Amino acid sequence: MKKLFLIIGAPGSGKTTDASVVAKQNSDISHYSTGDMLRDEVAKGTPLGLEIDAYISKGLIVPIDIAIDTITKAIKNAPTSTIILDGYPRSLEQLNGLDEFLKTETSIELKSVIEIVVSEETAKERVLGRNRGKDDQEEVFNNRMNLYIEPLEQIQSFYKSKNLLYKIDGEMSIDEVSIALKNHIDTFFKYNQPKKESNMLSYDSLKSILFKLNPEVAHKMAECFLRVPPFCQAGSSFFLDSHFIADETLTQELFGKTFLNPVGLGAGFDKNATMIRGIQALGFGYTEIGTLTLKPQEGNPKPRLFRHIEEKSLQNAMGFNNDGLYKIEKRLKKIYPYTTPIGVNIGKNKATEPHEAIKEYLTLIKTLHTLADYLVINISSPNTPGLRDLQNEEFIEELFSSSKEITTKPILLKIAPDMSEENAINLSKLAVESGASGIIATNTTLDYSLVSNPQSIGGISGAVLKDKSFAIFDAIADELYGKTTLISVGGIDSAKEAYRRIKAGASLVQIYTALIYEGFNIARDINKELVELIKADGFTNIKEAIGANRG
């Protein structure tokens, strides 16, 4: 299938020159300029309805049937599988014509619409420079810009709604813009090639075996595997070398620690701090252990963990089953200091009365703050009776205010996705004002309408939570981005989704359920593609990408 890349931009954006440079330097790419092709039609005597000078000065307004016929013939007959087309469409009618053509032409796929963005001053300087000596050069520029503005806004809106619009800074040099353009095109090839078959057992094969087991039994088997690295240096080194992505593009300083990449494993997978080194070997830049409680507890009755395979989701009613504070504290002391940051997620025991909860959380903080790179207050799990009731202003204000008297270590609040955006924003703001160092959004959901065959207990995580979790995160980020550290979790299963959260304001992201469904390569794959996505946007480091969509 041929891949089409459409380049748009104001008169004077340089899009034709930039695309031409890319095509000349890459023999596997064809470049077609709408303006040049239509000028050729004029030269052949094709009646376009306007004289050539008027046609050029009025922004290439030509009969729609001729424009579409000229363009579609070119891209259908292109000698390469990658095609760059610039300067088209120039009107909503032309856009609709191209869209209809692509819907019926199954051999051509529009992969991206790239807008070369320049200031009006730059555009004017370039256009007038091409028309030096003409008396009406100001009029030429104004006519073209006036005819261009409205169609551009319509085209931007149309392709943005399809998640196809991508912008490149046209103020850079021709070489720099051309490199950015080629890098963006390359991202559609590097991570969309058929995966080579491995001689080793593929994860799909392994998953078919694991998914025949009870989910909790399968988790125990995974834990046995991930407890091996501390005792098998060769195996651990192999996985670290092949899976851990430590690229300067992804490295950032947070909480006084270096995060070599932003993809962490969320709380709930390693409840008892038994798999920390194994998780690191899989390529995760940090791990959040827990949720752990003051006293050991068995959790809720079994069965309490369920798969929704078609929806790539899980439903868990575990209930903070863990070995308790003092046993886990001993484990952490044996491996402290850590090679990658470790967060500790803490919650209250099931039997603890609400009025005693503050005391319990503060005891956990006093004991763990010297062993945790950051702490997380979990009052959003749906599996401990009365826990979500603690998501109130009085409790949050007292807890974080009291915590500041104990430690300067960062303490974050993790919130649920089931409250209104207004409540989520208000509680998050209060937590930050009371001393919280950040917000993690979100925990699992009780919205059972998201899956076709829900159980009657437990919270749902995974792919079905993606939009719900993002909506809450985005609302919080709209209020708190730039004022505190934000971490996004919930339905993240690809670099594209992780990057959406990062550009919305997340400094870090977490996955959990995607590891179950996609396998042990997921952290590596997300991080590798994140490097390319960040560079394709013209950034040199993740810090520049964080919040890029917030304006």
N, C-alpha and C positions, 0 to 999 in steps of 0.2 A: 504493500500500500504506500502511495506517495504521501509525504508529510509536507503540508503547506504552512508557511509562516508569513503572516500578513503584517506589513509594517505601515504604520500610520504616523502622521506628524504634520504640524503646521507648515505652510510655505516657509522655506528657509530653515527647516529643521535639519536638513542634510541627509534625509533618509535614503535617497537614491544613491548618493555617493557612498554612504556607509555600507549599504547592502551590496553595492557593486564591488567594493574592496573585498568583502567576505567571499563573494562568488569567484573573484579572480584568484584568490589565494587558496580556494578549495574546489578542486575539479568535480567533486561529488555534489556540488550545490549549484542549482540554476537560479538566475535572478532575472526577473521581468519587471520593468518599470511601466506602469500604466501610462504615464505621460509620453514616454518614448514610443510605445506601441500605438497610441492613438495619433501621435504625430505622423507615424508611418502610414496610418490609415488615411490621414489627410493628404499626404504626399501621393498616395495611390489614387486619389480622387474620390475617396469614399465621402459621401455627403453627410457631414456631421451636424448640419443645421446652423453652424456658426463659421465665420471666417477665422482663420488660424490665429490671428492676433487677438481677436475678441475671445476666442476659445481659451487661449492661454491666460489672458488677463482676468477672465471671469471664473477661474478655478476649475478648469476641465469639466465643465458641465456639458455632457454629451447625451444623446438619446440612449436610454437604458438598454435597449435591445442590442445596439451596436457595441456598447461598452461591455456587456456581459459576454456577447459572442466573441469579441476580441480577446478578452481575458481568459475565458474558459478554454478556448482553443489552445492558447499558449500553455496553460498549466497541464492540460490533458496530454499534450504532445511533448512535455518536458523530457529531456533525455536522462535526467537524474531522478532519484526518489525523494530528494529534498529540494524544495522550491521556496524561494523568497519572492514575494510579490509586494511591491511598494506603491503607495499612492492611490490605493483603492480599498474600499469604496469612498466616494466623495459625497454621497447623499444617502438618506435613509432608504430611498428606492433602490439604489445600487446595492446597499447592504442587504436588503431583503432578497434581491436577485441573486447575489452570491450565496446567501444562506440557503435558498431553495435549490440552487445548483449542487451545493455540497451535500444536501440531504439525499439527492437522487444519484449522485456520483459516488459509488461505493469504493472506488479505487483511490480517492483523495480524501485525506483527513486534515482538517484545520487544527493544528496543534497549539498555536499561540498567536495572539495579536500583540505586537510590540509597538508601543508608542515612543518615538524619539521626542523627548521633551526639551524645549528651549524657551528662553524668555522672549517676550515680544520684541525687546530691544535687539537681541541677537538675530531673531528672524528678520527683522526689518533691515538690519545691517547687511545680512547675506543677500536678501532679495534685491535691495538697492544696488549692492555691489555687482550683481549680475546684469543690472540694467543701467549701468552708468552711461551717461550721455543722452539718455532718453528724457524728453521734457516731462513726460507723464509718469515718471517712476513712482512718485508718492501715490498717485492715483492707482497705479497697478497694484502696489502693495496693499493699499486699503481695500480695494475691490476684492482681492483674493482672501484677505483676512476676514472681511465681513461675511463672505460666502462660506468661509471655512468653519467659523465658530460654532454655529448651531448644529451642522452635521457632525462635527467632532464630538460634541456633548452627547448626541444621540448614539453615536457609534461606541463611545466609551461606556455608556450605560448598558448598551446591548451586550457587549462582550464581557463587561465586568460581571453581569448577572450570570454568565456562563462560566465564570472563573477562568477566563482565557486572557484577560488583559494583563500585560506586563510592561513596566516602564523603564526606560534607559535614559540617563542624563545626557542630552545632546550637547551640553556645553563643553564636554570633554573634547579632546582632539579626535580627528578622524580615526587614527589608529586605536585610541582607547575605546571609542564607541564600537568600532568594528570587533575588537577583542571581546567586549561585553556582549555584543550580539552573537558572536560565534559561541561563547561560553554558554549562553542561554540555550541556543539550539542544541548544543552537545548534551545538555541535561536530559533531553528527550531520547537519547540513545544509550547513555551510560547505564541507566537503571531500568531500561525496558527491554533488554535483551533476554532471550530464553535462557534460563539457568541451566548450566551444564550439570549433567548427571554425575553424582559423586559415587565413588566406589564404596564409601561408607554408607551406613544405614541412613537414609534420608529422614528428616523430621516427620514428613508425611507418613512414612512407614511406621516410625516410632509412635506417632500420635494415634494411628489406627489400633495399636496395641494398648496404649495408655487409656484411650477413651473407652475401652471395653471394661476397664476397672472402675470401681467406685472412685469418684473424684478425690476424696480425701486419701485413699490408698495410693492413687497416682501421685499425689502431692508428696507423700512420704517417700516414694521411690525417687522423685526428683531431689528431695532433700538429701537422701543417701548419696546421690551422685555429686551434689554440690558441696557436700562435706569432705570430699576427697582431696581437693587441692592442697590444703595445708600439709597433707601426708604424702603427696605425690608431686614433687617439684617439677618433674619433666612434663607431666600432663598439664599442670597449671601454667607453665611457661608457654607451652604450645598454644593454649587457648588465649592467653594474654597477647601473644604475638599476632595471632590471627584475628582476634576479636576486639581488642581494646584500641579505640581510635583516639590518639593523643595528638591533635592538630592545633596549631596556634590559633587557627580560625575559631575554634570552639572553646578555647581556654578563657576563663574569667575568674576574678576574685570575688567571693561572697562570704559573708560571715567570718571574715578573717582567714578563709581557707581557699585553696586553689581547686577549682572544679575543672578538670581536664576536658570534660564534655558535659552537656546539659541533660543527658538522659539518665534518669534514676529509676530504680525499682521501688515502687510504692510500698507503703506499709501493708502488712497482712500476709506477705509471702514468707518472709523470714521473721516469724513472730518471736523466736527465742535466741536470735543472734548466733545461729549455728552454721550459717551459710555465707558469711560475709565475704570471705576470700573467693569462694566459688562464684558468687554473683559478680565480683569484680572481674574475674577471669572471662565472664561472658561479655564484657565490654561496657558495663554500666559505670557511669562517671561518679555515682554516689548511690548509697543504699539507705533506705529508711526502715529500721527494724521495728518490731512491735505489731500491734499494740500490746504493750506490757502493762501489768497492773501491780499494785502493791503486794497482794497475796497471790499465790498460784491458784488457778482455777481451770476446771475442765471445759468450761464453755457450755453451750446449749446441747440438748440431746441430739443424737444422730438419727437419721441422716440430716445433714445441715449444709451440705454443699452440692449444688446442682449445675449441670451444664445446659445451655441453650445453644446447641451446636449450629443450627442454621443461622442464628443471629450472632454467632461468635461472641457470646456473652456468658456470664456466670451469675448465679444467684447464691449468696452465702448468708447463713444465719449462725456463723461460728460462735459469736458471743465472747470475744476476747479470751479464747483459750490460750494459756501461756504458762511458763514455768515460774512466774513471779519475779519481783524486783531483785531479791538478793542472789538468786541463782544466776540470773542474767547479768547482774553486776559483775559477778566473778568471771564470767566468760569474757565480758568486755575488757576487764583489767588485763587478761592474758594476752590480748592482741592490740592493746592501746600502746602507742599512737597508731592510727590507721594510715594506710597508704592512699585511700580515697576517703572523702568526707562521709561520715555516718550520722544520720539523723535518728533520733529516738522518739517514737510515737507513744504517748502515754494516755491511759484511760483509768476510769474508776472500776473497782470490783462490782460485780452484779449485786452483791448483798449490801453494798454501802448505801446508806440513806443519803438523799440529796443534800441535807444540811451538813453532812460529814464529808462531802466530796471535795470541797476546797482544801481541807486538811490533808486529804489523801494525795491530791495533785501536788501540793507543796512538798510533801514528804518525798515523792518521786523526783521532783526537781532538785531538792537538796542532795539526794543521793547520786543522781545521774549527771548533774550539770558539768562535772569535771571529766566525764567520759563521753559526752555527746558533743558533736560539732554544732548541732542545733537540736532543739526539742520541739515537739509538736503536741499541742493540746487537742486531744480527740474527744469532742463532745457531740459528734455528728454521726456516729455509727448508729444504724437502726436496730442493732441486735442486742443492746443492753437496755432493759426497761428503765425508762425515765432519763436516759442519757441526753436525748435531744432536748429535753425540757431545760437543760442547763444552757442552752443557746439563748440566754436572755441577758439583758444589759447589766443587771446587778451582779450576776455571777462572773461575767467576763471582766467587768471593771475591777472587781475585788481580786480575782485570780491574777490578772496581769500586773496590777499595782503591787500586790504582795510578792510576786515573782521577782520584780525588779530589786527588791530588798535582799534577795538571796543570791542572785547571779547576774552577770553581764552577758552571759551566753545568750544567743538569739533564741527566742521562743516564738513559735508561730501558731496560728489558729487554723484548724482544718474545719471547713464548713460543709453543710449538706446541700444537695442540689434541689431539694424539694421545697425550700422556702421561697417566698416571693423575692424578686430582684431588689425591691425596696428594703425588705428586712435584711437580706444578705449584705447589702451595701451599708446599712446602718450599723449592723453588728460588727462588720469588718472595720468600719471607721472607728467605732468605739474601742475595739481591741487595739488598734494601732495607736490611738490617742492615749490608751491606758498602758502602753508599753510593749505591745506585740511587735516583733521584728518582721513580720510578714504574714501573708494569707495563703493557704493552700485550698484550692477549689477544683474539684469537689470530691466528696465521699460517694458512696453508693446511693442508689435511689430506691424509693418505695413505689415508684410509678410502674405498676405491673402491666399497664397497657402497652409497654414497650416491647414485650415479648408475647409470642402466640400462646404458649402454654406455661404460665407462671406457677410457681409454688405459692403457698399462702404465707410463707415466712421468708425473712431475709431481704438483703439489699441486692440490687442488680448492678453489675458492672459490665464493661465491655463495649463493643461497637454501638449498641443501641443507646448508650448513654452520651455518645459524642456530642450531639447538638444541644442536649439539655445542659450538659456540663459546660460547654463553651458559652452558652447564653449567660449563665450565672457568672462565669469567669469574666466575660467581656463587660458585663455590667459593673462588676467590682473594679476591673481595670480602668474603666472609664472614669471612675472616681478616685482611685488610689494609685494608678500608674505614676511612677516618678516620686511617690511619697513613701513607698515601702517596697519590700521584695515580694513578688508574686510568683507562685508555683502553680502550674496547671496540671491536672490529672483527671482522667475520665474519658474513655473511648479513644485514646491516642494509639494508633496502630501503624503509623507511617511517618516518613519524614515530612511529607506534605502537611499532615495534620499537626505534627509537632511544630513545624515552621509557622503555621497559622497561629498557634498559641503564642509563640515567641514574638511574632510581629504584632500580636495584640497586647503584648506587655509582659509575658512570662519570662523570667530570667532562667527558670529551670522547668523541665517537664518530667512527669513520671508515667510509667506504664506498669501494668500488672497482668490483666487478662490477655492482652495481646501476646505476652510471652507464652501463655498456655496454648494459644491458637496458632501463632506464627512460628514459634520455635526459638532455639537458642541463638540464632543469628540476628535477632531483631534489633538489639541495641547497636551492634556493628553496622547493620544496614541503614538504620535511621541516621546514625552519626556520619557515615560516609556521604550519604545524600545531602545531609544538612550542610556539610562543607561546600558542596557544589551549589546549593540553593543560595547560601549566603554570598558566595563569590559572584554568582550570576546576577545578584541584585546590586553588585558594585561595592559590597562591604568587605572589609578586611578582617573583621572580628565580629563575633556574635553580639557584643555589646552594642554595636551600631544597628543591628537588626531588631533588638529588643524594643518593642513599642513602635516600630517603624510605621505601622498602620494607624497609629493614634494621632498622627499629624503633628 
